[in-house]
Amino acid sequence: FLSYALCDLDKVNLSVAVLPIQDRFGLSEADVGFASSSFFWGYMLTQLPGAMLIQNVPGGAFTVLAVGVAIQSLGTMGTACLQYLSDSQAALWLLCLSRALVGLGEGLG
């Protein structure tokens, strides 16, 4: 239950944080849309592999879910690292990478 609650909270957190991020780095609406869609690219890539891993990995769903939450957590930490950047292009790519990692992790869950 806790891991699913964490996943749902993480889906929502960017929608709240994106406005201050957009203002700070001067990102356009297209940039924000690109960063937001990065989540779904990561999510899409791990849907089928995640199902296959659950069947083949020792520990099954528990192990795959734990790895997914770890990957998702790394992605969320990447978003927090934006505060140390001043370049808008670097911030955009870090935001896209972090959202893709969150998607990868959630796709495994």
N, C-alpha and C positions, 0 to 999 in steps of 0.2 A: 504493500500500500504506500509506504513512504517513498519508494523510488518513483512510483507513478505520480504522486503528488509533486515531487521534485521536478519531474519532466514537465508537468503541466504549468508549474510556476515559471519554469525557464522559458517556455514558449511565450509567455506573456511579458516577461521582463523587458525584452527589447522594445516592445511597443510603447512602454512607459519611458524607457531611457533614450529612445531614438531622437526625440526632439532636442534635448540638451546636447547630445552628440552632434546632431546636424548643425545646431547653432555654433558650437565651439569650433568645429572644423570647416564650416561653410560648405557643407555637402548639399548637393542638389537633390531634388525629389528622385531623379533617376538613380543617383548614387545610393540613396536610402533604399530604393526598391531593389537595386542590385544586391545590396548587403542582406536585405530581408529574404530574398530568394535563395541566397546561398545556403540557408538552413534546409530548404527543400531538396537541393541537389545532394547534400550529404545524407539526408533522410532517405531519399530515393535509392541511393547506392547501397544501403545496408539492409533493405527490407528482405530480399530473398536470401542473401548470404546469412543474415541473422537467423532466419528460420532453419537453414541447413546446419548452421553451427549448433543450434539448440539440440538437434538430433545427433550430432557427431562428437561434441565436446564433452569430456568427463565433467560431470556436475550439471550438465544440461542448461536449463533455463537460468538457474541461479548464477552460474559462472558467466554466461553471456550477458545477463542483466548487470552483473557487477562490473564487467568490462565496459559495457555501454555507459553506465553511470560515471565511471572513471573518465572516459573520453569526453562525455558531456561536461564534466566538471572542469577538465582542462580547457575546453572551449569557453566556458563561462569565465575562467580566470583570464583568458586572453582578452575578453571584453573589458575586464577591469584594468588591464595594462594600457588601455587607451589613454589614461590620464597622464602617462609619461611621454606621450608623443606630441609633437607640435606640427608636423607635416601632415597636411590633409590627405595626400595620396597614400602615405604609409598608414594612416589611421583607417582609411577606407579598406585597404587590403588586409589589415589586421582584423578589422570588423568582419569582413567577408570570411576570412579563414576561421575565426572563432565561431561564427555562426554555422559554418560548414561542419566544424568539429562537433558542435552541439547536435546538429542534424544526424551526423554519423552515429553518435552515441544514442540518440533517441530512436534511431532506426533499429538498433540492436535490441532495444527494450521492447 
